[in-house]
C-alpha cells in the first residue's frame, strides 16, 4: 500500500514538473525595454531560441520613432528572447498600430518592422507604399535605419516615375527609356553629418548646361533634393 502511494506521489511530482516545464516553454515572458510581454509560443518546443509567437494582452511600447501598440494575439518573431520582426499582417488586421515619424516623414500604417537585439528599429518594410520625402513622392520597398556595409544614416530602396528637378535645375529622370518597361529599384542614401544624399542605380541626369540626358550609375547631391555635386557615369 505504501509502495503504491509512493509511486503515485512520484508520478504526480513528475507530471507536475513536466507541466511546469511546458508552461515555461509555451508561455515565455520577454522584455521590451521596461515592458514585460507574455507570449503564447507553441513553436518554441521544436524551434528552440528562434520561434514565432502570439502576444498575450495589449502592450504600448515606446520606440525612438514613436509609439508601437501590440494587441493581443499579434504575431511576432522572437530570437534569443528578443522580438526581431513584427509582420505587416499585424497592422493590416488591426492587431498592431503605430505613429512612426522618421526625419519628419510619416510612415504608412501598414508596415513590417525589423528590430535588433537592443530593441532599436533596424528596418521598415513598406512593400512599395508611398512616402513623401521633401515634397517628392517615392514608392518605397524598404526603409533601412541601420543599413549594413555603409556609413549612411538611412537607406531607402524605392521606385519612382517621371522627373525630379534639383535646386540648381538639374533634372533626374526615373522613367526607363523603353515604353512599358518595369521601374528600376534604386537606393537613396542619406548622410546626416555630410548633409548630402546619394542615389545608387541607373539614373538619367541632365545638368543645366547640357542639352541631353546622361546615364549615371550613381549621383550625389545636397540634401532635400539640393544642388548636384557629382556622379559616376554608367559605362
Buried (B, 14 or more C-beta within 10 A) or exposed (E): EEEEEEEEEEEEEEEEEEEEEEEEEBBBEBEBEEEEBBBBBBBBEEEEEEBBBBBBEEBEBEBEBBEBBBBEEBBBBBBEEBBBBBBBEBBEEEBBBBEBEBEEBEBBBBBBBBBEEEBEBBBBBBBBBBBEBBEEEBBBBBBBBBBEEBEBBBBBBBBBEEEBEBEEEBBBBBBBEEEEEEBEEBBBBBBEEBEBBBBBBBBBBBBEEEEEBEBBBBBBBBEBBBEBBEBEEBE
